[in-house]
Amino acid sequence: MSGAVHRGYAPPPGPSAPRRRWRWLLAVTVAWAVLLGVLTWWSARNDAPTVREQRTITEAGPVVDRALGQLVAAVGDGAWTLTGPQVERGCRITPMSAGATLSRGLDVLVAEGGERALLDRVADRLPADWRAGVRSGSAGPRLRADAGEFVTVQGRVTSGGRVRLTADTGCRPIGAGYPQPPAAPADPTLDAALAALGRSAQAAPEPVTAPCPGGGTARTLAVSAGSAPVALTGLRPLAAGPPVVDLPEVYAYRSGPTTVLADGTGAQLRLSASTGCPA
């Protein structure tokens, strides 16, 4: 058998050619994986979140706190109270992963019939990029806004003359939990109101705070003061000027920068002292 190579026929490549191609493909794959890892690391540290699950309750807590401060500033003067934060566990992020929801609220009293006007005023005063708006529905007017990082702001009428404004994270990982804002200091106006009604606090005051958009802190200090009903006329000498609210079961007045609210519509008399954001 002749060992001559016939013209037009190429001998098969030696064993080194496939090995070189395999090494080249491996090098490209490794380089792509490294590049993808670097881009992922950079995006996680610098890009805004694209889904709610990318921010934990711990990370979203300050966004909710700032949203409450914006709502206080938007409400302005009036009778209102900050409510304590609520963290509800047990929602499902995925079928295999549980999460929690953080919500904070602001309860506002207005003259009955003025609920829609309040919601419109708040929507107009919120930051433009929140895209706040009020729509009418079968359950009454509703305010909706986007405070950023998938924190939703809503407002609704809970009963005649009462509006609740809330900021809500939706379901997301709990992380290290909700970082509580600083506690509010004691307020002598609350003690004066209790003394005027001949009542004492049933438990330690419940302080709630929120950061104001222009600096400073909005705060509410609230207590339960025994069973209702109770005559609220004893508070009138404490008012500096006309009352903010004067109803048989609800009375609110100003004492300096603080608004004191006595609410006897429930089973328990609730007293609160709230200080808003600087104008």
N, C-alpha and C positions, 0 to 999 in steps of 0.2 A: 504494500500500500504506500503510495507516494506521500511524502510529508510536505509537498509544495502547496502553497496557498493559491487557490484559483482566483483569477482576477474578478472583482465585483463581489467578493465574499469577505465579510468582516468577521474575524474570530470573536467569540464571546468574550465579554470583559472579564478580567481577573477578579478575584474575591475582594479586592480593595475598593472597587467602585461602589458597590452597595453599602459598604461600611462607611464610606465618606458621605454618601447621601443621608444615611441614618444619623450620623453625627451632626450634619448640617440642620436637619429637621429638629433634632433634639435641642440644638443651640437656639433656634428660632422660637421653639415652644417655651424654653426657659426664659428667654428674653421677654417674650410676650407676657408670661405669668408675672415676672418682676414688674414690668411696666403697669400691668393691670392692678397689682397690689399697691404700687405707689400712687396711682390715680385714685384708687378707692380710699386710701389713707388721707390723701389731700382733700378729697370731696367730703369725707366724714367730718373733717375739722373745719372746713371753710364754706361748704355749700349750705344753703338753707334747707330745712327738712322738706321732703316731697310727700311724705305720708305721716299721719298722726303718730304711728307706732315708732317713729324715729326719735321721739322725745318722751322721756319718762315723766311721771307725776312730779318728781323732784325737779326736773328741768322746766316743766311747764308751770310750776307753782308761782314763780315770780311774774310770769306773764299774766296769770289770773289776778295776782295782787295789783299789778299796775292797771289792769282793766277796771278793777273796782275803784281805784283812785280816779280814773278818767270818768267813770259814771258819777262819782260823788261831785266832781267838778262840774259835770254837765247838769246835774240836778240843781246845784246852787243852793240858794236859801230855801228853806222849807222844813217840814217835819219828816225825818227819815232816820233809819237805823241800819247799821251794818250788821249782817247776820254772820254767825260763825261758819268757818269752812266745813264742808261735808266731803269726806272721802268714802266712797262706796266701792267695796271690793266685790269680785265675783263675776264681772262682765267678761266676755270672751273676746280676746284679740284675734285668735285663731281657734279652731276646734281643739288644739292641743295646748294652748297658752291662755292663761287667765290674766286679767288686768284690773284696773280700778279707774274710777271717775272722780275728778275733783270739781266741786262747784262752790262758788261763793255768791252771796246775794246782798241786795240793798232793797229794803222795803220803804216805800214812800207813801205818805198820806197827802191827798189833795182833796179839794172840794168835790163832792160827788158830781159827776158830769164833766170834770176836767181831766179825766184820765188820758184821753187821746191827745189833748193839748200838751200834757207833760211828756208823753212818748215822742211827739213830734219835736218838742224843744230839745230833748235829750239827743235825738238822732241828729239834729242840726248842729249840735255842739260837739259831737264826737269827731275824732280825726277823720279827715277826708278819705284816707286810704282804708278806713274800716268799712266804707261803702254802706253806711247805716241807712235803714229805711223802715217805714212803718206801713203795714198793710192791714186792711180790714178783713175779717173772716167771720165764720159763724160763731166763734168763741170770743169775738171782740177784736180790737186792734192788737197787733203784735209787732214788736220791734225786733229786728235782726241786724247783726253786724259781725264783722270778722276782725278780731283783735290781733290776728297774726299767730303763726305757729299752731294753727288749727284750734285755737281757742275761740269759741262761739259766744257772742253776747246776745242776750234776748231780754225782752221786756213784755210783760203781759198784765192784764187786769185780773186781780185775784178776787176782788169784791168791790162793791160801790165805794169809790174814793180811795182804793188801795191798789198800788202798782208794785209789782216785784220785778227788779232788774237782776239778772244773773250773768255770771261768766262761767263757762263750762269747758272742761278739757276733752270730753268724750273719753271713750275707753282707750287706755294706753298702759304700758308697763309701769309698775309702781315705783321701781327704782329704790331709793333709800327712804321713800315716803315724802310727805308734804312738809317742807320747811316752814314752820309757823312764823308769821311776822312778829315783830316785837310787841310785847304786851303794852296796853295803855296804862298810864299812871292813874292814881286815884283822882276823882273829880269832886270837889266840895259841893258843887251844885246838886249832885245826886243826893248827898247826905242832907242838904237843906230841904229838898223835895220830900224825902222820907220823913223828916221831922215835921214838916208842915202838915202831912197827912196822918201823923201819929202812927206811922208804920215802921217796921224794921225789915232789913233784907233777909230773905229766907235762906240765902246761901251767899258765898263770896261773889262779888261782881264778875261779870263775864266780859273781859276786855277784848275788843276786836279792832284791828287797825288796817289801813291801806295807804300806800304811798301816793302822795299827790303828784300830778304831772309836772307842776312847776316847783316842786320841792315842798318839804313839810310832810305832815302825816295827818290823814283823816282818822277819827277814832270814834268808837261807841263803847260806853260802859253801861251795862244793863243788869238789872236785878229783878227777881220776883219779890213782891211785897205783900204776900198774903192773898186771901180770897177776894174776889170781886163779887158784886159791885161795891163801889165806894164813892162817896161824894168828893169831887175833885175841886170844889170851890176854894179849898184851903190853899191851892197853888196860886191863885190869882194875885195875892200881894207880892209874890216873887217875880212876876213878869216885868221885864223892862220894856214897857210899851205894850201895844196891842198883842193879844195872843196870836200865835201862828195857827192853832186849831182850837176851837172852843165848841165842843159837843158834850152831851150828857155823859158819855162814857169815854171820851178821848179829850185830852187837853194837852196843848203844847205851847211852850213859851220860850223866849230867849233870855239868857242871863249872860251878858257879855258875848263872847264868840260861841257860846254853847247853847244848843237847843235841847231843852228837857221835854220829854214826851211821856205822858202817863196814859196807858192804854188799859182800860178795864173791860174790854169787850169779850175777853175769854174768861175761863174759870179762875185764873190768877191775874192780879193786877201786875202789870209790867211797867217798870220805870226805866228810862234810858236817858243818858246824857251824851250828845253827839256834837263833835266839832268838825266842821268841814274843811275844805281846801281854801287857801288864800285866793282872793279874787284876782 
